[in-house]
Amino acid sequence: MEIVKDKRIGNAILRQMAKENNFDIENVYLSEWGYVCTIDFNKNDADFCSTIYKGNKYKVTYFDGCFNPFITLIN
């Protein structure tokens, strides 16, 4: 798994996930370190969502020791 580090690509992936999984894109954002952060935990968010963006599969994944997930490329 490879973490998405380009914020432009990460934001585009989040927008597509929001459309496909019916969550509010205004409720999630990418931090400066690449974490997927949620504003209101009472609403749906991007946790454990996946999508195919430009032929590659991406998933929101938690790693040990991190409180927030990353967007990762799944091979």
VEXNUTI-156558 format. One line per field, with one value per atom (N, C-alpha, C): residue number from 0; residue in three letters; chain; atom name; x, y, z. Coordinates in pm, 1 decimal, m for minus. Each point is the difference from the previous one (the first is absolute). Layout:
N
nr <- [NUM;...]
rest <- [ALA;...]
kette <- [A;...]
atom <- [CA;...]
u <- [X;...]
v <- [Y;...]
w <- [Z;...]
This chain:
75
nr <- [0;0;0;1;1;1;2;2;2;3;3;3;4;4;4;5;5;5;6;6;6;7;7;7;8;8;8;9;9;9;10;10;10;11;11;11;12;12;12;13;13;13;14;14;14;15;15;15;16;16;16;17;17;17;18;18;18;19;19;19;20;20;20;21;21;21;22;22;22;23;23;23;24;24;24;25;25;25;26;26;26;27;27;27;28;28;28;29;29;29;30;30;30;31;31;31;32;32;32;33;33;33;34;34;34;35;35;35;36;36;36;37;37;37;38;38;38;39;39;39;40;40;40;41;41;41;42;42;42;43;43;43;44;44;44;45;45;45;46;46;46;47;47;47;48;48;48;49;49;49;50;50;50;51;51;51;52;52;52;53;53;53;54;54;54;55;55;55;56;56;56;57;57;57;58;58;58;59;59;59;60;60;60;61;61;61;62;62;62;63;63;63;64;64;64;65;65;65;66;66;66;67;67;67;68;68;68;69;69;69;70;70;70;71;71;71;72;72;72;73;73;73;74;74;74]
rest <- [MET;MET;MET;GLU;GLU;GLU;ILE;ILE;ILE;VAL;VAL;VAL;LYS;LYS;LYS;ASP;ASP;ASP;LYS;LYS;LYS;ARG;ARG;ARG;ILE;ILE;ILE;GLY;GLY;GLY;ASN;ASN;ASN;ALA;ALA;ALA;ILE;ILE;ILE;LEU;LEU;LEU;ARG;ARG;ARG;GLN;GLN;GLN;MET;MET;MET;ALA;ALA;ALA;LYS;LYS;LYS;GLU;GLU;GLU;ASN;ASN;ASN;ASN;ASN;ASN;PHE;PHE;PHE;ASP;ASP;ASP;ILE;ILE;ILE;GLU;GLU;GLU;ASN;ASN;ASN;VAL;VAL;VAL;TYR;TYR;TYR;LEU;LEU;LEU;SER;SER;SER;GLU;GLU;GLU;TRP;TRP;TRP;GLY;GLY;GLY;TYR;TYR;TYR;VAL;VAL;VAL;CYS;CYS;CYS;THR;THR;THR;ILE;ILE;ILE;ASP;ASP;ASP;PHE;PHE;PHE;ASN;ASN;ASN;LYS;LYS;LYS;ASN;ASN;ASN;ASP;ASP;ASP;ALA;ALA;ALA;ASP;ASP;ASP;PHE;PHE;PHE;CYS;CYS;CYS;SER;SER;SER;THR;THR;THR;ILE;ILE;ILE;TYR;TYR;TYR;LYS;LYS;LYS;GLY;GLY;GLY;ASN;ASN;ASN;LYS;LYS;LYS;TYR;TYR;TYR;LYS;LYS;LYS;VAL;VAL;VAL;THR;THR;THR;TYR;TYR;TYR;PHE;PHE;PHE;ASP;ASP;ASP;GLY;GLY;GLY;CYS;CYS;CYS;PHE;PHE;PHE;ASN;ASN;ASN;PRO;PRO;PRO;PHE;PHE;PHE;ILE;ILE;ILE;THR;THR;THR;LEU;LEU;LEU;ILE;ILE;ILE;ASN;ASN;ASN]
kette <- [A;A;A;A;A;A;A;A;A;A;A;A;A;A;A;A;A;A;A;A;A;A;A;A;A;A;A;A;A;A;A;A;A;A;A;A;A;A;A;A;A;A;A;A;A;A;A;A;A;A;A;A;A;A;A;A;A;A;A;A;A;A;A;A;A;A;A;A;A;A;A;A;A;A;A;A;A;A;A;A;A;A;A;A;A;A;A;A;A;A;A;A;A;A;A;A;A;A;A;A;A;A;A;A;A;A;A;A;A;A;A;A;A;A;A;A;A;A;A;A;A;A;A;A;A;A;A;A;A;A;A;A;A;A;A;A;A;A;A;A;A;A;A;A;A;A;A;A;A;A;A;A;A;A;A;A;A;A;A;A;A;A;A;A;A;A;A;A;A;A;A;A;A;A;A;A;A;A;A;A;A;A;A;A;A;A;A;A;A;A;A;A;A;A;A;A;A;A;A;A;A;A;A;A;A;A;A;A;A;A;A;A;A;A;A;A;A;A;A;A;A;A;A;A;A]
atom <- [N;CA;C;N;CA;C;N;CA;C;N;CA;C;N;CA;C;N;CA;C;N;CA;C;N;CA;C;N;CA;C;N;CA;C;N;CA;C;N;CA;C;N;CA;C;N;CA;C;N;CA;C;N;CA;C;N;CA;C;N;CA;C;N;CA;C;N;CA;C;N;CA;C;N;CA;C;N;CA;C;N;CA;C;N;CA;C;N;CA;C;N;CA;C;N;CA;C;N;CA;C;N;CA;C;N;CA;C;N;CA;C;N;CA;C;N;CA;C;N;CA;C;N;CA;C;N;CA;C;N;CA;C;N;CA;C;N;CA;C;N;CA;C;N;CA;C;N;CA;C;N;CA;C;N;CA;C;N;CA;C;N;CA;C;N;CA;C;N;CA;C;N;CA;C;N;CA;C;N;CA;C;N;CA;C;N;CA;C;N;CA;C;N;CA;C;N;CA;C;N;CA;C;N;CA;C;N;CA;C;N;CA;C;N;CA;C;N;CA;C;N;CA;C;N;CA;C;N;CA;C;N;CA;C;N;CA;C;N;CA;C;N;CA;C;N;CA;C;N;CA;C;N;CA;C;N;CA;C;N;CA;C]
u <- [83.8;m83.8;87.9;m39.9;73.3;m92.7;48.4;m78.8;m0.6;m117.0;m12.2;53.9;103.9;63.9;m35.0;m47.0;m38.6;m139.6;m11.0;m128.8;m103.7;41.5;m96.4;m66.4;79.5;m54.4;m84.5;48.3;m73.9;m135.7;m5.2;m127.7;m94.9;52.9;m83.0;m56.6;80.9;m45.7;m108.4;19.1;m101.3;m131.6;6.3;m123.2;m74.2;74.5;m63.1;m58.2;71.5;m52.8;m127.8;m5.1;m119.2;m120.8;19.0;m110.5;m46.7;95.3;m33.6;m56.5;40.8;m38.0;m93.2;m52.4;m100.1;41.2;120.0;35.0;33.3;m11.5;19.3;148.9;42.6;141.5;47.4;m92.3;35.5;31.4;m27.7;24.1;138.9;71.9;133.6;99.1;127.8;105.5;132.8;98.0;134.5;83.7;66.5;86.2;130.4;83.3;127.7;92.0;m23.9;81.3;m62.8;m117.9;m64.2;m105.1;m29.4;m105.9;m136.3;m94.6;m138.8;m67.2;m36.4;m58.5;m150.0;m74.3;m144.9;m35.1;m91.7;m40.0;m108.7;m107.7;m112.3;m14.1;30.4;m1.7;m140.7;m101.3;m138.4;m53.3;71.5;m39.6;83.2;m45.4;78.4;132.5;103.5;130.6;67.4;127.5;71.2;64.1;m15.3;64.8;m35.2;103.6;m8.7;m67.8;m15.2;m55.8;109.0;m40.8;94.6;m62.8;85.6;m46.3;106.0;m40.5;94.6;11.4;120.6;26.9;108.4;m33.5;91.8;65.5;m81.2;47.0;70.8;18.7;64.7;m99.5;12.1;m89.2;63.5;m77.9;44.8;m94.0;54.8;m78.6;48.0;m92.0;34.0;36.4;125.4;55.2;63.5;m23.8;66.8;129.8;101.8;126.0;20.1;72.7;26.2;66.7;m50.9;57.8;m55.3;m90.4;m57.2;m147.8;m40.9;m139.9;m86.1;60.1;m71.9;53.1;m85.9;42.8;68.3;59.2;60.9;m75.8;13.4;m46.0;115.6;m25.1;107.2;m37.1;101.9;m13.9;6.1;m101.4;m6.3;40.2;99.5;44.5;m71.4]
v <- [m118.6;118.6;124.3;93.5;125.8;114.8;86.7;113.5;109.0;58.4;111.0;125.3;59.7;116.9;130.2;m7.0;119.3;42.4;119.1;45.6;21.8;38.9;19.3;m131.2;m104.3;m132.0;m51.0;17.7;m43.0;67.4;129.5;72.0;m46.9;m28.0;m50.3;m137.8;m84.1;m132.3;13.5;90.5;21.6;48.4;91.1;48.1;m115.3;m86.6;m113.8;m96.8;m25.3;m87.5;57.3;131.8;64.5;m22.1;10.8;m22.4;m145.3;m93.2;m141.8;m55.3;56.1;m55.1;90.3;103.6;89.0;58.7;58.7;78.5;141.9;93.3;141.9;30.0;48.6;31.0;113.2;82.6;108.5;m52.5;m127.1;m59.0;m63.0;m13.7;m59.9;89.5;m10.6;74.6;m71.6;32.8;m54.4;98.5;m49.3;85.0;25.2;84.8;29.9;m120.8;m100.9;m121.7;m112.3;23.2;m100.1;m83.9;28.7;m71.5;39.2;m93.4;30.9;35.3;125.9;47.6;19.8;m31.8;15.6;113.3;86.9;114.4;m40.5;m59.7;m38.4;m152.2;m64.3;m145.9;m58.5;83.8;m49.1;m18.5;50.5;m14.8;m110.8;m46.0;m97.5;62.6;m85.0;49.9;m101.0;19.1;m80.3;m126.0;m26.6;m116.0;m128.9;m71.8;m131.4;2.0;117.1;8.7;m28.7;m41.3;m23.3;47.0;22.8;43.2;m34.3;3.1;m13.6;136.6;54.1;132.9;m13.5;35.2;m8.6;m137.6;m103.8;m136.4;m63.0;72.7;m53.5;m5.2;m101.9;m12.5;65.3;84.9;70.1;m32.4;m3.4;m30.9;86.7;37.3;73.6;m104.8;5.1;m105.3;58.7;m65.5;35.6;m79.1;60.6;m67.0;0.2;m98.4;m8.5;128.2;51.9;118.9;130.6;m4.2;122.4;10.7;118.9;21.7;30.1;46.3;31.7;m87.0;m32.2;m87.7;77.7;m74.5;53.2;m55.8;65.4;m57.5;m80.3;m126.1;m87.3;m57.9;m22.5;m66.9;m149.4;m73.1;m145.2;m63.4;m85.8;m69.9;m131.1]
w <- [0.0;0.0;0.0;m78.6;m12.5;41.8;87.3;47.3;m106.4;m25.8;m95.0;68.3;m57.5;60.4;m70.4;m123.2;m75.9;43.5;59.2;53.1;m109.0;m119.5;m108.7;m36.9;m11.5;m31.9;117.1;122.0;117.7;11.5;m27.3;4.8;m109.8;m118.5;m109.4;35.6;63.0;41.4;106.4;96.9;103.7;m59.3;m98.5;m64.1;m67.3;m69.7;m66.7;102.0;109.8;105.7;59.3;16.3;57.2;m89.5;m130.5;m93.3;3.0;0.3;m7.3;130.8;115.0;129.7;79.4;m63.7;59.7;135.1;5.4;117.5;m44.1;93.1;m28.1;m13.8;m116.2;m22.9;91.4;46.9;92.4;140.6;26.0;131.0;11.0;m110.3;1.5;m73.7;39.0;m68.8;21.1;m82.1;15.4;81.2;102.5;80.7;m76.1;55.1;m66.4;m3.3;85.4;1.5;m80.6;m57.6;m83.6;69.0;126.9;69.7;m55.8;1.0;m31.8;132.4;17.0;125.7;m16.5;105.9;2.4;94.7;m41.9;81.6;100.0;m47.9;85.4;m2.9;112.6;6.0;2.1;14.6;m1.5;m141.5;m99.9;m140.2;m64.5;m115.5;m76.5;m41.7;m8.1;m41.6;m92.5;m27.3;m98.6;56.6;129.3;60.5;m73.8;m39.2;m64.2;m137.1;m60.3;m135.2;m102.5;m117.8;m109.0;m130.0;m99.4;m131.4;m103.9;m124.2;m110.9;m64.9;m1.8;m54.5;m106.1;m123.3;m114.5;m11.7;17.9;m21.0;118.7;108.9;119.3;114.6;85.1;114.0;122.7;67.0;119.5;114.9;121.8;118.4;115.4;86.7;121.5;104.6;49.0;84.7;125.7;113.0;125.6;12.6;60.1;29.4;151.0;50.6;143.4;49.1;111.7;62.2;m52.0;m98.7;m56.9;38.0;42.2;35.6;m122.0;m107.2;m123.5;m112.8;m98.2;m110.4;m112.5;m90.6;m121.4;m120.8;m114.6;m126.2;m55.6;m30.6;m49.1;m135.5;m80.8;m129.2;25.6;m46.5;17.4;m132.3;4.7;m122.3;m15.4]
